[in-house]
């Protein structure tokens, strides 16, 4: 009986504590995995909507001037308008457009 009690205290009881610890670690890791799976699912949904968001961003980029000097230009235009009694209804920023220059008349006469 003493041998059985000694083997329980020295061999089996510590292993049960280790097993309990491993079960706790396993439960913690399972919960962490579930949390990560939920985050991955959320990110996949967000990724599916990226083309729509990119299109909105492109539209916004066109509407908002990328040049930080645009506010200064608008202030200058407003100041000039106030001095010359002109009313500015609006300013629509746009990308620079190419200018087509007519080639000179090779015959030298107006046309």
Secondary structure, 3 states (H helix, E strand, C coil): CHHHHHHHHHHHHHHHHHHHHHHHHHHHHHHHHHHHHHHHHHHHHHHHCHHHHHHHHHHHHHHCCCCCCHHHHHHHHHHHHHHCCCCCCCCCCCCCCCCCCCCCCCCCCCC
